[in-house]
């Protein structure tokens, strides 16, 4: 018998993700952003310039989702997009001055949440948490390439 939903790691991670989104929601709303666009701004801030495809990979989001977010950020004059001189298909993203200011603001919120999350934890506990989450991420990345459940097909139990 499977574990109850509330005892599954996937559900706990969902709750953590939902709580992080709620913490940032009001702040991002005041900036006219959503969690995706805020993360994109911080990512571009850290990298200086980045290909849209790399953002899609880093954020584990479809290219279409990233493109929509980038269009909105460009309309708000927070980013610039240009074609790569080496590959005309690749789009390079950089921040405008206003984009840098907003990215700094979003990064400050992220840093404060990070600080609160690890407050009171030992260095070993923090490292163990990162190690666990990175391993979990690696396993999930592997699962993306495999069919682990035959969707739309009856389970063996139902057939038997």
C-alpha positions in Angstrom: 0.0 0.0 0.0 1.4 3.4 -0.9 2.3 6.0 1.7 -0.5 8.6 2.3 0.0 11.6 0.1 1.0 13.9 3.0 3.9 11.5 3.9 5.4 11.4 0.4 8.6 13.4 -0.3 7.0 14.7 -3.5 4.1 16.2 -1.6 6.4 17.8 1.0 8.5 19.3 -1.8 5.3 20.6 -3.4 4.3 22.3 -0.1 7.8 23.8 0.2 7.6 25.1 -3.3 4.1 26.5 -2.7 5.2 28.2 0.5 8.2 29.8 -1.3 5.9 31.1 -4.0 3.5 32.6 -1.4 6.4 34.3 0.5 7.4 36.0 -2.7 4.0 36.5 -4.3 3.1 39.8 -2.6 6.6 41.3 -3.1 6.8 40.2 -6.7 3.2 41.5 -7.4 4.3 44.9 -6.2 7.1 44.8 -8.8 4.7 43.5 -11.5 6.4 40.2 -11.6 5.7 36.5 -10.9 8.1 34.0 -9.3 9.3 32.8 -12.8 10.2 36.3 -14.0 11.8 37.2 -10.7 14.0 34.1 -10.9 14.9 34.9 -14.5 16.0 38.4 -13.6 18.2 37.1 -10.7 19.7 34.4 -13.0 20.5 36.9 -15.7 22.0 39.2 -13.1 24.3 36.5 -11.8 25.3 35.3 -15.3 25.6 38.7 -16.9 24.2 37.5 -20.2 22.6 34.2 -21.0 21.0 32.3 -23.8 17.2 31.9 -23.6 17.7 28.1 -24.1 20.1 28.0 -21.1 17.4 29.7 -19.0 14.9 27.1 -20.1 17.3 24.3 -19.0 18.3 26.0 -15.7 14.7 26.7 -14.7 13.4 23.4 -16.0 10.7 25.1 -17.9 9.6 24.7 -21.5 11.1 27.1 -24.0 7.6 28.5 -24.7 7.2 29.4 -21.0 10.6 31.2 -20.9 9.8 33.0 -24.2 6.5 34.3 -22.8 8.3 35.5 -19.6 11.1 37.1 -21.6 8.5 38.9 -23.8 6.8 40.4 -20.8 10.2 41.4 -19.2 11.3 43.0 -22.5 8.0 45.0 -22.7 8.6 46.3 -19.2 12.1 47.3 -20.3 13.8 45.1 -17.7 15.7 43.0 -20.2 17.2 43.2 -23.7 17.1 40.4 -26.2 19.4 40.0 -29.2 20.3 37.3 -31.6 23.7 35.6 -31.1 26.2 36.6 -33.7 27.5 33.0 -33.8 24.0 31.4 -34.1 21.1 33.4 -35.3 18.7 31.0 -33.7 20.0 31.7 -30.2 18.6 34.6 -28.2 21.0 36.3 -25.8 19.4 38.0 -22.7 20.9 40.9 -20.7 19.4 43.2 -18.1 18.7 46.9 -18.6 19.6 49.3 -15.8 16.0 49.1 -14.5 16.2 45.3 -14.8 19.4 45.3 -12.7 17.6 47.4 -10.0 14.6 45.0 -9.9 16.9 41.9 -10.0 18.9 43.3 -7.1 15.6 43.7 -5.2 14.4 40.1 -6.0 17.8 38.7 -5.1 17.7 40.5 -1.7 14.4 38.8 -0.9 15.8 35.5 -2.0 18.9 36.0 0.2 16.7 36.9 3.2 14.6 33.8 2.8 17.8 31.7 2.4 19.1 33.2 5.6 15.9 32.4 7.5 15.9 28.8 6.1 19.3 28.0 7.4 19.2 30.1 10.6 19.8 27.8 13.5 21.2 24.9 11.4 24.7 23.7 11.7 27.0 23.7 8.6 26.7 19.9 8.5 22.9 20.1 8.4 22.9 22.7 5.7 25.4 20.6 3.6 23.3 17.5 4.2 20.2 19.3 3.0 21.9 20.5 -0.2 23.3 17.0 -0.8 19.8 15.4 -0.3 18.0 18.0 -2.5 20.7 17.8 -5.3 20.4 14.0 -5.3 16.7 14.2 -5.4 17.0 16.7 -8.4 19.4 14.2 -10.2 17.0 11.3 -9.7 14.0 13.4 -11.0 16.0 14.5 -14.0 16.6 10.8 -14.8 12.9 10.0 -14.3 12.0 12.7 -16.9 13.5 10.4 -19.6 11.7 7.3 -18.6 8.1 6.2 -18.6 7.5 5.2 -15.0 3.7 4.9 -15.2 1.8 3.9 -18.3 -0.6 6.8 -18.4 -4.0 6.1 -20.0 -3.4 2.3 -19.7 -5.2 0.3 -17.0 -3.0 -0.8 -14.1 -2.2 -4.5 -13.8 -4.4 -4.6 -10.7 -7.4 -3.4 -12.6 -6.8 -5.9 -15.4 -6.3 -8.9 -13.0 
